[in-house]
Amino acid sequence: MEDADLLRKLKAGDHSAFSELLSLHSGRVINTCYRFLLNRQDAEDLSQEVFLEVFQSIHTFRGNSKLSTWIYRIAVTKSLDELKRRKRKKRITSVGKILQLDQVAEWISGGTMPDKAILENEQMEEISKALNTLPDNQRIAFTLSKIDGYSNDEIAEIMKTSKVAVESLVSRARKKLNNRLRII
């Protein structure tokens, strides 16, 4: 189904069109959210919120960009909002994190931590920490480009900026990540 037909049916409240929209975009939306949240369950939960907003706001979509771009822009915005919410929550629970209570609880409850899993977890943590040191706009551009595989044109639409700005953001992010990960 063409974007225009799908959009027309969505605005008319056609539930089968919404089902088609979900089948077309749910995988990429989940992956986009996952790249920010680094937790599959959280990404799936957040993607439901994204599609709920799409369903509730479809009548406000003006068609200035592709429907998919609008959806991914919502996903990125919701992911960033969730990260901000977590940072606030993290400040409150920082004592538990310092004492590593989550890892102790896992070990006590019979969970195992094989060396390979520890190494992979540590590597992902270092990459995640390095990504989190980047300014938001660089992290978003880099994640959408190098991890999610969007083109610079698509990223420019999602971020509401120019293609040249996206290229610059990705380049600066790559340099900062290379420097950060070499030090570690």
Rosetta blueprint (number, residue, H / E / L):
1 M L
2 E L
3 D H
4 A H
5 D H
6 L H
7 L H
8 R H
9 K H
10 L H
11 K H
12 A L
13 G L
14 D L
15 H H
16 S H
17 A H
18 F H
19 S H
20 E H
21 L H
22 L H
23 S H
24 L H
25 H H
26 S H
27 G H
28 R H
29 V H
30 I H
31 N H
32 T H
33 C H
34 Y H
35 R H
36 F H
37 L H
38 L L
39 N L
40 R H
41 Q H
42 D H
43 A H
44 E H
45 D H
46 L H
47 S H
48 Q H
49 E H
50 V H
51 F H
52 L H
53 E H
54 V H
55 F H
56 Q H
57 S H
58 I H
59 H H
60 T H
61 F L
62 R L
63 G L
64 N L
65 S L
66 K L
67 L H
68 S H
69 T H
70 W H
71 I H
72 Y H
73 R H
74 I H
75 A H
76 V H
77 T H
78 K H
79 S H
80 L H
81 D H
82 E H
83 L H
84 K H
85 R H
86 R H
87 K H
88 R H
89 K H
90 K H
91 R H
92 I H
93 T L
94 S H
95 V H
96 G H
97 K H
98 I H
99 L L
100 Q L
101 L H
102 D H
103 Q H
104 V H
105 A H
106 E H
107 W H
108 I H
109 S L
110 G L
111 G L
112 T L
113 M L
114 P L
115 D H
116 K H
117 A H
118 I H
119 L H
120 E H
121 N H
122 E H
123 Q H
124 M H
125 E H
126 E H
127 I H
128 S H
129 K H
130 A H
131 L H
132 N H
133 T L
134 L L
135 P L
136 D H
137 N H
138 Q H
139 R H
140 I H
141 A H
142 F H
143 T H
144 L H
145 S H
146 K H
147 I H
148 D L
149 G L
150 Y L
151 S L
152 N H
153 D H
154 E H
155 I H
156 A H
157 E H
158 I H
159 M H
160 K L
161 T L
162 S L
163 K H
164 V H
165 A H
166 V H
167 E H
168 S H
169 L H
170 V H
171 S H
172 R H
173 A H
174 R H
175 K H
176 K H
177 L H
178 N H
179 N H
180 R H
181 L H
182 R H
183 I H
184 I L
